[in-house]
Amino acid sequence: MHAIKTRVKIPTNHQLSFNCYVPDSVPSGTTDVMIIFETVRMPETQQRILGQFAGRIKIADDFDAPLNDQFWLGEGK
């Protein structure tokens, strides 16, 4: 399977006609072509900043302490 991505402008009559180069590695003959339209553009996400939450998050002092038996036995629900 091969994929080719190209940008086209959709005219007011909504009829597409375009030329697209197909690599020589794709055999000639009849084939199926799929056209996908992007209807909603997703906003570009901003890159995360390392340490942006420094000083805003508190981890308990006993965070890595062993859990008690009540947790493992499912008691206290």
Secondary structure as UniProt FT lines:
FT   TURN            12..13
FT   TURN            24..25
FT   TURN            50..56
FT   TURN            61..64
FT   HELIX           69..73
FT   TURN            74..76
//
